[in-house]
Amino acid sequence: MLTASAVADRYPSNTALYADPELAEGVDYARRFRRHEWFDNDLTQRYGVQRTVILAPHGGGIETGTSELCLAIAGYHPADLATSGPVHDYWMFEGLRGSGNGDLHVTSAHCDDHVARSLAAGSLNAIGLHGCKESQAGLPDGTQAVLVGGRNTTLKSRLITRFTAAGVRAIDAANVPDLNGDDPDNIANRTLLGKGAQLEITTPLRLAMFGTNTRADRKNTTLRIFWSFTNATRAAIADVEATQPIT
């Protein structure tokens, strides 16, 4: 059963989008990712297992703010990629157009980018970052909130707890069918454990994260709520990773 967003998509998969001769990578869209090196003597990454990957399938101008959040949650400042604390693998697909980026939306269950799937498949956990309208979540106009979905109930619980403690309104998305992220084919659920988490962030909350909400300026104008959200997400990841020793 297709979600409303999947029905509205112009492209049935990333592969189909990449094959469109009318689109040019670097002009219409971009892909950014980082897979961190691991070594035989690095016990935190034994056997090539990455605990957590951060994903932004609709970055850039598609669901604004998710690219910057993807980098920050992965441990990289979006302005200059300076690192602070633990780093995580990440992948994002970004719309680069001045307008019409919604045409580049491929719903998460249809994301078949080989790098995205490889990173998810090699990780214990994944967090998918998305933007939504308040109406999609059944919330009043102007509501700043994040809907926490996905199949990893432990990670979901820790995210909700950490967001709440940080003063960010967090809602369990289990009862919001179009936003609950529980499809096994969702890129965030294609992990070694077969489950991950999805964060659907309302437009007002994303707007509140930046002083200037343009593709060029968002990375340089991150506000306190941006970092509160980022730090809460990273804390939840640390909580879960602490229970996942790799021996």
Order of alpha helices (4+ residues) and beta strands (2+ residues): alpha-alpha-beta-beta-alpha-beta-alpha-beta-beta-alpha-beta-beta-alpha-alpha
